[in-house]
Amino acid sequence: MKLIDRHSSSFTIAAPKKIEATEKAVKILQNYIFQVTDCMLPIAEKVCEKCLKEKIIVDIAPFDLQIDGCDDLGDEGFVIAEKDGTVYILGASADGLTFGCYEFLEQFFGCVWLTASDDYIPHKCTVEIPDGYFDKQVPKLNYREVYYRNSWDPTIAEKLKLNGQLTYIKDKKLVEGHKNWGFWCHSFYTLIPPEKYFDSHPEYFSLVDGERVNNGQLCCTNDEMIAEAIENLKKFMAEKPDAKYWSVSQNDTTRFCTCEKCRKLDEEAGSQIGSIMYFVNKVAEAFPDKVISTLSYWYSRTAPKYIEMRDNVHIMLCNIECDRSKPIPENPQCESFVKDIAVWHKYCGNVFLWDYDIQFANLISPFPNFRVLAPNMKFFYENSVRSIFNQANREQGGDFWALRTYLLAKLSWDPYCDIEKHRQNFLNAYYGPAAPYIDKYLNTMADELEKTGEGLSIFGHPQDEKFLAKELMPMYKSFFVEAKNAVKDDPKLLLRVEEDEMGLVYAILKAKLYDSEEEKQSLMAFFRRVADAVKLEKVEEWKITVDM
């Protein structure tokens, strides 16, 4: 069926319900269809069941115009279908309908959602939809966040079907903070601040080497502390009554409590999660209508031999130690995590996973982990992960940040998607004629990493990586020479290529792989020019300057 024929169409866009969600959907479709085809589809004032032909119907559940197969859409699912000359885009909710509209534009109009500031909009004169087409999509993961600064923008988050962005729209206003969350993580000292309690109640705080300390954790088995934490949490909840999730979780350090009672529970559990869970269960009991989240992270990452969890307790499992050179389930260095996630899979059917996808010690240095993203996401899903926080770069930019955002978003929606198809679509849309050379660069570097047989740590450094050996640099550089030559007449595409080349230049400078002071200064000049153009501020999570 031809929806658009030589920039012309007899179709109209119609919404049975005149509500904010459908009005938004209608505008999205009308706007992008016009950008692609130069054909402005009119918006129907009314929808008559007897004259549905040549209409694009948009609706949210409960549907006024039902078609078969629209059940079990969950909270965010959608259906895109063609039936008897009518196109249907039906969403389980406002979000589901928005996701469905953007998916429709991707599938049939060739749009690619690149970044918060850029879309790829092709130009077509004809658009066809197969007769009887039916596509039903329901997200495999309920919570999906890709923690790049770019995806904090609510619009690109919607386009990529992310629902856990750091900013979102509520009552037509931009709101900062994780949606539906009161506290996100590392909240012990938010609940019991040491500056308020330590002098008068040192027993509330962790016992380390025989002394109570105010720069560690809480004493999680101190019932008086727990009662005070509950009272404080009530006050926080009163300020955010709509927040469902509240984190009661360890600080981002070690120095956990070794008092007799905490140590006893930890020994029984075989993990420091034992004493933490004592605290968390007490809080969860006080707030049965909320979900109390806690971390299984760092010193508490080891899964327990046995643990009792209230139904409204939520585990946020972190895999910060995992090697990224091979998929987790086949990686000998990840054996302990594989065992731990299997245990949590037994205790709770909805694990929240905190995954790490960049090199934090060097935010823009080459980090060839692309081949493990899909197998890892499948492994997570098959072990009860239903929510995921993909921690990437909170700063501007980073190593292939746009590509990694896109792929992680696709995998978070469907771990079994054709990720190579999505990868090629993005490369072609984002880099244009330079795409084949960027593709060669990424694949060659991944091959070189595999040849080394070594790991890939999120805390690694370019000077220690064999896949960044000096003898490989001429080959890597040649790919960027070809890529830049392919887009030399397009300033936007050229800057995209140069921004990614900047990571390789950073590695050369950091590892001192240049041959002369003259070469060093030339590389520094390139780095500073591009860094300024893309507004790069940090090259490490803890380092502000871009100076070498």
N, C-alpha and C positions, 0 to 999 in steps of 0.2 A: 504494500500500500504506500502510495506517495503522499507524504505529509507536506512536503514542499516540492514544487515542480517549477524549475527555472525561475527561482526567486518569487514565486507566486503560490498562493494556497487558498483553498476555500474553507479551511479549518478555522474554528474559533476556540478560545480557551474559556472554560466554564467551571464555575464552582457552585454546587448545590447549596452550600452553606456560605452565607456572607459573614465571615468571621475573620479575625486578624490573621490566623494561620493560612487560610485559603487565599486571602488577599495578597499576602506576602508571596505565596507560591505562584500565583498568577503573574505577578510582576517579575519574579525571577525568570519564569519561562518566556514571557513576552520580550523582556530585555535581551536575554542571551540568544534567543532564536533570531531576533532582528540583527544582532551583531554578527551572527554567523551567515545569515542568508539574505540580509537586506529586505526581509519580508516581515512586516509588522502584523502579527495575528491580532484580530480584534478580540475584545473581551465580551462575552455574552452577558446580557443583563439577567436573563432567566434561563433555567434548565428545564426543558420539557422531556419527559421520558419517551415520548413518541417521536422526538426529533433529535436523537443523540448522535446520529451519523455526522461525521466530519467535525467532531469536537474533541478537545483534550479536556477530560474531566479530572479535576483535582478535588480531593476530599479527605477528611480525617474520620476515624471511627467515632461513633457508629455510622456506617456509610448509608447515605440516602439512596445510592444506586449500587446495589450489591452485585458482585460477580463472583463466580466460584473461585475458591482457593485463597480467600482473604482472611481466613481464621488463623489463630496462633501467630499473630504478628508481634507479640510481646509489647514492650513499651516504645520501641523505636523502629520497628520493621516497616516495610512498605512493599507494595506490588506495583509493577509497571506492566501493563497488558494492552493488547489490541483485540477488540472483539466487535465484529460486524461494522467495521469502519469507524469505530470509536477508540480513542486512546484513553486509558485510565492510569492515573497516578494516585494511588491511595495509600495513606499513611496511618499507622496506628495512633499517631499523636501529631502535634504540631512539628516536633523535631523529625518524626518519621516521614512526614510529608515533605519537609524541606530537604531531607537526605534523598528522598526519591526523586525530587525535581532535579537536583544536581547530578544524580546518577543517570537520569534520562538524558541530560545534556551531554554527559560524558559519552554514553554509549552510542547515541545516534547523531550527535552534532559534532563530536570530536573534541569537545572542550577538555582542557587539562588544567586542574587547579594547582598552580605552581607555588605561590607564596602569598603572603598577606597583601602584597602590592601588585602582583602580576598574575594574570590568567593567560593561558594559551587559547586564542580564539581563531579557529581556522575559517576559511571562507568557502562556502558551498552554495551551489545553485539548486541542488536537489537533495532531499533527505527522504529515505524510505524506511518503513518499519515492516517487518515480516508479518504477514497475515497470521493471526492466532498467537502472536508473540505473548509470552508470559514469563515474568521474572519476579520471583518472591525472595526478598532478602530480609533476614533477621540477624542482628549482630550476635556473634558467638560470645563476645565479651561485653559485659554490662557497663563497665567503666573503662574508658579509653582516653588516655592522656599521653601526648608526646611533648615532653618538656623542653621545647625550643622556644626562644623568645618569639619567633615568628608565629607559632601556633597559639600564643596567648590571644591573638586577635580573634574575636568571636566569629567573624565572617569566614576566614579561611578554615577555622575549626569546623564550622558547619559544612563547608564544602568537602572536607576530608572526613566527615562523619565522626569527629571527635566530640566527646561530651564532658571532658574533664579539664578544659582549658582553665588557665589561671585568671582569666577575666571572662565575664559573660554578661548578657543583657537581661535585666529584670525590670519590669515596669518601664521599659524604654530607656533605661539608664544603664551605664556601664558600671559593673560591680567587680571589684577585685577580690580574689580569694577563690579557693576551690569550691565549686558549686556543691551545695548540700553538706559541706563540712564546716564544723566549728573550729576544732584544732586539727591540723594536718599530721604533724609528727613532732618528736622530740619535745614533749610538753611537760615533763616532770617539773621543771623549774617555773613553768608558767602557772601550774597549779599550786606549787609550794615554793615561792621565790625565796632564795636563801637570804637576800637582803632584809626580808621581813621576819623570817622564822629562825635563821641559824643561831643567832646569839641566845635567844630564849629557849629554843627547842633543837639543840644539835642532834638529839636522838631521832629526829625526823629524817636525817640525812645518812648517806652511806658510811659504813665503818670500813676504813681502808688502812691496813697495817696497824690496826689497833687504835686508830683515831677517826673521829667523825670529821668529814670534809665537806666543804661547800662548793666544790668544783668537780663533783662526780655525779652520783645518782641519788635517789631517795632510798630510805630503808623501807622496802616494799611490804614488810610484814608488821610495821608499827601501826596498830589499829587506831591510835589517836591521830596519827598523821593522815591515815586514810579518811577518817571522819572529817577532818579539816579540808582535805582535798575535795571531798564530795560537796561540802558546803560552798567552797569556792567555785566548783564547777556549776553549781546551781545558778550562781550569779552570772557566769559566762553564758550559760544556756538562755537565761532571761534576755540577754542582749541579742541572741540569734535564735529565736524560737523555732524557725523553720529548718535549722540545720539538723540533719539526721545523724551524721557521723561525728564522733568526738574521739580524738586520739588521746589515750593515756599511755604515754610511751617514753622509753628511756631517752636520756640526752645523747647528743652525738659525741660520745666519749666512752671510755671504759669506766674504771674506778667504781665498780658495783659494790654493793654492800656484802660484807662477809660476817655479819653478826650471826650468832648461833642459830636463830630462827630462820633467817634467810638462807644460810648455808645448808641447813637441814632440808628445806624444801628443794633447793637446787640439787642436792645430792640425790634425793628421792626421784626427781624428774630426770636427772642426768643432764641437766642444762640450766643455765641461769634464767631461763624462761619460767622455771618453777615458782620462784618468789615473785616475779613480775605478774604472773597469772593470778596469784593470790590477791594482789592489789587490784588488778583489772576486774576480776570476778566480783569483788566487793562493790566496785563502782558500777558495774553493769547491773548488779542486783538493785542498786538505788535508782537506776534510770531504765526501767524495762522497755520504755517506748523509744529509746535511742539505741544506736549501735556504737559500742565502745571498741575502738580500734587500738591495737598495740603492735609494736614492731617485733619481728624475729630477725635480729640484725646484729652483726658484728659479734660481740661476746655472747649474745643470746640467740645466735643463728642455729646452733645445734638443736635439732628437733628433740622433743622430750621422749623418754621411754614410756611415760604415762602422764596424762594431763587431763584435768576436768575443766571444761569450758562452758560457760553459760551460752544459751542460744543466741544472745545478742552481743557476743564477743566476736571480734573480727580480727583475723591475723593478716598483717602486712609483712610478707616474707621478702627479704632482701638478699640478693645474690652478688654482693659487692666483690666477693673474693674470686668469682668465676673467671676462668680463662676464656678469651673471646676468639681464639684462633680456630677452634673446631666447634661443631654443634655440641651443646651440653650433654645430651644423652650418650654420645660416643667419645667423650673427652675424659681421659683418665684423671686429669686435674680437677674435674668437677664431680668426682664420685661422691664426696660428702654431701654436696648440694642435692644430687639425684636421690640419695637416701633420705635427706631431710624433707624434700618436697613430697616424697612418697608417704612419709609419716603424716605430714599435715593434710595430705589428700585423704587419709583415713579419718582424721579428727574433724575436718570441716570440708564441706562440699563447695565452698566458695572462697578460695584463696585469693587474696589480693597480692599481686607480685610487683615488687619494686625492682625493675631491671635497669641495667646501666649500659649505655650504648655509645659512649665516646671516651676519649682519653682525657681525664680531668687534669692530669699534670701538664698536658699540652693541648689546649682546646682546638688548635688549628692544624696540628701535626697530622700527617697521614695515619689513618686508623682503619685498616682494611678488614672490617668485620661484616661487610655486606652479605657474604655467603652464609653466615650463621643466623641471620635475622629470621628467615622463614622456618628452618628446622627448629630453632629455639622456641618460636612462638607456638608451633604445633605441639612441641613437648610440654610447654606450659599449659596449654588448653587441655591436653590429654591427662594432666595431673591436677584437675579441678581449678585451675586459674580462670576466674571469671571477671577479674578486674586487673588492669595493668597500668602502671605508671612507668613510662619509658623515660628515664632520666637522661637528658642530653645536656644541651648548653644553655644556661640561663643568660649568658652574655650574647652580644650581637655576633652573628655569624658562626664560624666553626667549620671543621673539615666536612665538606660536602653536605652542609646542613640542610639545604633544600631537598636534595634527593633522599637523604635519610629520613627527614620528616615525612615525606610522601610515602615511602615504603613502609615505615612503621605504622602509619595511619591505615594503610590498606590491610596490613597484617593484623592490626588490632580489631578491625571490623570482621575479617575472615582469615584466620590463620592458614586456610587451605586454598587461598586465591592463587591465580597464576601470577606469581610475583615477577617472573621474568618479563611477562607481557607488560605489566605495569611499569617495570623498570625501563624498558625500551620506549614506552610511550612518554615517560617523563624525560628521558635523555633527549629524545628527538624534539620535544616541545620546548625544553629549557635551553638547550645548547644549539638547536638548529643544525646547520652544516658541520658544526664542531663535534656533534654527538658521537660519531664513530671513533674519533681519536680519544675522547674522554672515556668511552667504553673500553678501548684498548688499554688505556692507562690503569683503570680500575681493575680490570681482569688480570693484567700483567702483574700488578702489585700483589693481588691476592694469590696468584700462582707463586710468586717469589716467597711470600710468607709461608705457604704450604711446603715449599722446598726446604725451608730452614728447619722444619719440624719443631720450632719453638713456639712458646705461648704468646698471647697478646693481652697485656694487662692494661686496665684502665688507669693505672698509675705508672705506666712505662714512660720512656724517654727516647727520642729519635736516635740519640747517640748510642743507644744500646741495642737497636733493632738491626738484625742482619738483612731484613728485606729493604732496609734503607742504606745498604753498603755503598761506599763511594763508587765502586765499579758499575753499579746499576744506574747511577744518576744520569749519564748521557742518554740512556734509553728512555727513562722517565721524562727527561726534558724534551726529547724529540716529539713525544706525543703532544705536549703543550705547544711546541713550535707549529706543528701541523694544525692543531685546533685553533690557535690564534690566527693563523693564515687563512683558515676557512671562514672566519667571521670578521676579518680585519675591517670591513666596510660597515659593520653594524656595531655601534658603540655599546649598546645594551648587552648584546651577546658577548662581545669581547670582554666587557667587565666581569661577566659571570665566569668566563673561562679564567681570567686573571685572578679572580677571588679564590678559585680552587687551586690555581697554580701557587698562590701565596703559601699554602700549606707545605708544598714541597720546598719552596724557598726557605721557609721557616726551619724545616728539618735540616737543610744544608747549612744554614747559619748556626743553628743550635749545636749540630754535631761537628761543626768546623770542617766541612767537606770541600771548601773552596781552596783554590790553588794559590791565590795571591791576595794581597790587600786590595788591589784594584778590583778583583772579582767580588770580594766581600762588599766593598762600597757600592758596586753596581747592584748587587742583590739587595743591599739595605735600601738603596734608593727606590728600587721596584717595590719592595715590601711596604715602605712608608707611603708611597704614592697610592697603592691599592688599598692599604689599610685606611687611609684618609678617605678615599672614595667610597668605601663600604661602611665607614664609621666604626671600624673595629676598635675596641677599647682594651680587651684583655686577651692575652695569649695563654694564660693559665688560670685555673679557677681562683688562685690566690694571688695573682700578679696583675697589677693594674696597667703598667706601662707596656708598650710594644717595642721598647728599645731592647737591643741585644747586648 
